[in-house]
Amino acid sequence: MTDSALNAARRTRELAALADGDPIDLLVIGGGVTGVGIALDAASRGLRTVLAEKHDLAFGTSRWSSKLVHGGLRYLASGKVGIAHESAVERGILIRYTAPHLVRPLPQLVPLLPAVGFVEKYLVRAGFVAGDLLRRGAGTPPALLPRSRKVKAAEALRSAPTLRREGLKGGIVAWDGQLVDDARFVVAIARTAAAHGAKILTRVEATDVTGQSATLRDTLTGSELLVRAKTVVNATGVWAGDIDPSITLRPSRGTHLVFSSTAFGGLSASLTVPVPGETGRFVFAFPAAHGRVYLGLTDESAPGPIPDVPTATDEEIDFLLATINTVLREPLTRNDILGTYAGLRPLLDTGDGSTADLSRNHAVLRAANGLITVVGGKLTTYRKMAEDAVDAAVLDGNLQAGPCRTKQLPLVGAGDAAERDAVHAPQRLIERYGTEAPTVAAAGSDELVAAGLDTTAAEFAFAVSHEGAMTVDDLLDRRTRIGLVAADRERALPAAQAAIANADSATSATG
């Protein structure tokens, strides 16, 4: 394998190699979780792989997820057994083999308050038992994801201290997976693909795309290059129709609110709250990085032009606040909100009905010009989406490739628990970078990028030297999630500017 580090110098070398005529078996358009997953799958099978991303890694939907790795319970409730089982299997692969340093078990607590009637309580309990069966069927041991159980009020309050006490009769707890960070996850997959020889090119726009060619434009210099490939895969998510106009999507917006962890009194579980008047629909508040809590999730149709950065609507904010406040002692208000974020799901348009009713199954489509497009799906099942897309590319392009290897292919920094326990570095870095934590610590100073934040100058330096960060936005909005809170972003901005300036100076000195 080659070096996994992504940086400006590597990007320049690899663009030059393409200009010199390096052959391409598979060209992937799009640098979200699906695109980088395809690049890793293809490169690890021995295919000469290039990925082109117009902006930055995880620029679109992939950074706006709930940061949860779902076992598919909501799909089982609606009779979609296949995708439910697939989700549980893929969750198990992530938490056991490929990304144990980035995916960790998270308890889900449904509080049993008077508003939760007998029928609803029965349905929740039955659903969680079905989730246990899914976990068992997927081969995930209870030592990793414990069985669901009922807990007493005292234990529920320890997990969610701001719950209403009056009428609280305990809760029901089940377990799922949580990502340390979705954008960091995408970067780790991309770097692992690079270690297997894939060319990962950000700030490179693909136009005039067909099944065997595309024009690549370096958005930093404006230079263009026509490249030919044996197969091309469109993995641009909600923008898939821009590449292949024959595809019609019905994007669905999912919105989250960002709070300080103090607003929830030190929440240690995903507080899962039934939506009043609806069956099988919940919102959830869960602990996140940087001392925050995220509250989500909406599912609203989002017609019209696709924005680079979707925004929450007032109606969604009010809905989330109203729902979570049904279980809290002191209602949260807009004044408690530190930030918001929203993402668009790339759902295939299958007819009438709300976007909540549209299938989350993924689809691999073939255009008349030979272009392969993969759409739909969700973050948890990215690996299976990638496998199916590469299988299609191998078949259509008559490529010589080995079998899929990604079921047990660890991402950079993975390692097992014993290997992570043997790492000598701050625990906070181990939790974010796994076995790479010492390399991160050695990349720069352990000085915090701003008072009150838990990110160091070394992390910014590592992001530039190893994770392909090229701008201040890359550092604040994707390699870290500082930028989700405007005030934190402003305080960390000078350190981010200094990290980019230092990298530019080093490049000039060596260039």
Stockholm file with secondary structure:
# STOCKHOLM 1.0

chainA/1-511         MTDSALNAARRTRELAALADGDPIDLLVIGGGVTGVGIALDAASRGLRTVLAEKHDLAFGTSRWSSKLVHGGLRYLASGKVGIAHESAVERGILIRYTAPHLVRPLPQLVPLLPAVGFVEKYLVRAGFVAGDLLRRGAGTPPALLPRSRKVKAAEALRSAPTLRREGLKGGIVAWDGQLVDDARFVVAIARTAAAHGAKILTRVEATDVTGQSATLRDTLTGSELLVRAKTVVNATGVWAGDIDPSITLRPSRGTHLVFSSTAFGGLSASLTVPVPGETGRFVFAFPAAHGRVYLGLTDESAPGPIPDVPTATDEEIDFLLATINTVLREPLTRNDILGTYAGLRPLLDTGDGSTADLSRNHAVLRAANGLITVVGGKLTTYRKMAEDAVDAAVLDGNLQAGPCRTKQLPLVGAGDAAERDAVHAPQRLIERYGTEAPTVAAAGSDELVAAGLDTTAAEFAFAVSHEGAMTVDDLLDRRTRIGLVAADRERALPAAQAAIANADSATSATG
#=GR chainA/1-511 SS CCCCCBCHHHHHHHHHHHHTTCCCSEEEECCSHHHHHHHHHHHHTTCCEEEEESSCTTCSGGGSSCSEECCSHHHHHTTCHHHHHHHHHHHHHIIIIICTTTEEEEEEEEECCTTSCHHHHHHHHHHHHHHHHHHHHHTCCTTTSCCCEEECHHHHHHHSTTBCCTTCCCEEEEEEEEESCHHHHHHHHHHHHHHTTCEEEESEEEESCCSSEEEEEETTTCCEEEEECSEEEECCGGGHHHHCTTCCBCCEEEEEEEEEGGGGTSCCSEEEEECTTCSSCEEEEEEEGGGEEEEECCCEECCSSCCSSCCCCHHHHHHHHHHHTTSBSSCCCGGGCCEEEEEEECCBCCSSSCGGGSCCCEEEEECTTSCEEEEECCGGGHHHHHHHHHHHHHHHHTCCCCCCCGGGCCCTTCCCHHHHHTCCSCHHHHHHHGGGHHHHHHTSCCCBSSTTCCCBHHHHHHHHHHBCCCSHHIIIIIISCGGGSHHHHHHHHHHHHHHHHHHHHHHHHHC
#=GC SS_cons         CCCCCBCHHHHHHHHHHHHTTCCCSEEEECCSHHHHHHHHHHHHTTCCEEEEESSCTTCSGGGSSCSEECCSHHHHHTTCHHHHHHHHHHHHHIIIIICTTTEEEEEEEEECCTTSCHHHHHHHHHHHHHHHHHHHHHTCCTTTSCCCEEECHHHHHHHSTTBCCTTCCCEEEEEEEEESCHHHHHHHHHHHHHHTTCEEEESEEEESCCSSEEEEEETTTCCEEEEECSEEEECCGGGHHHHCTTCCBCCEEEEEEEEEGGGGTSCCSEEEEECTTCSSCEEEEEEEGGGEEEEECCCEECCSSCCSSCCCCHHHHHHHHHHHTTSBSSCCCGGGCCEEEEEEECCBCCSSSCGGGSCCCEEEEECTTSCEEEEECCGGGHHHHHHHHHHHHHHHHTCCCCCCCGGGCCCTTCCCHHHHHTCCSCHHHHHHHGGGHHHHHHTSCCCBSSTTCCCBHHHHHHHHHHBCCCSHHIIIIIISCGGGSHHHHHHHHHHHHHHHHHHHHHHHHHC
//
